[in-house]
Amino acid sequence: SRMVTCSGDKTIRLWDAKTFAQLLAIERQVGNFVSVCFSVDGLQVASGASDKTLRMWDAKTGEEMAVLEGHLDGLTSVALAPDGTRGATASMDKTVRLWDLRAERQLAVLKGHSGVFSSVCISPDAQLLAAGSDDRTVRVWDARTGQQLAVAEGHTEQVRCVTFSPDST
């Protein structure tokens, strides 16, 4: 079992989750890393950074495998679909972008919040994409079409994190 972390020191670090020994350090001058996550198979790491990019890394070697660009400001959150085909990014540019990871291209630009997106998540069945924002709402889109399905309101402060239950219920 492994753990991945990122830091304002411009590194991504992979750790053994039993001994907490560092296994790999990825040091790149690509802006401050702000979000990381493993692919479901554990073979890749996705990172979002202040340089406006989503990057995919080989989790064993640290080799950069892809750079996806399109945001107009730094990223705040990244998420990967469980099937490994799509990724999502939230940004300070007040958009969420949906990416085709195999073709390395942008699929959709999702808008609607009046504030900065702080968190993005793709449901375990890869059907839904949710994002929380500084505007105190959570927006939910169809992760295949990009159609907005719902706006969840009720928070009185910034929505800092959003996640789906593992069983999609």
Steps between C-alpha positions, in 0.01 A plus 500: 500500500626846409416860574562803278550859616571832337644820636569864435866394482424388142523129579279196483603223737392137509520317831469145624175514699620236748850626582451860378837482328528722195496296179526772237532876475393683185665840494397726214500875454141509378338718765378402841315169506160541666324165448595140425325166472579145392333329207288208622760248378775693683716525187464875452480814708305805387612843618357848482718804543510877507640490144143422374578140397381149567799267479509122499804324649621140504460396865805272491755712313371855541511550123265766369252326271264782395441872542146630448451873463198727466431673831558874522611495865650259751334171586348431841397134472534192278300178479516188286215278385528145633521358147808715435365653181406845630629761739353818643668818619372796701664838464525851630369603155150400627474199269514125524643319202437142399787322323536193280820355645561251220471757221658768723235758412239715665143370477303778669526828687246509782391833643234637727664596827551863587796403720820303462462123492675344799431129451402259225397133513384232255254239627616135527274402208652789295152638428511819709746781555458733800685819589490720808561872488571818691143602414378246763342263246571159351421449134448156350540416133456192284863389464441370147314794348593795721132586556438663837260285704475672837611780729523409869464799730509526877857569607561842651872505420730376220452136401852365552457135404251276323507121464264217409446187707702202369187299420334778291191496723 
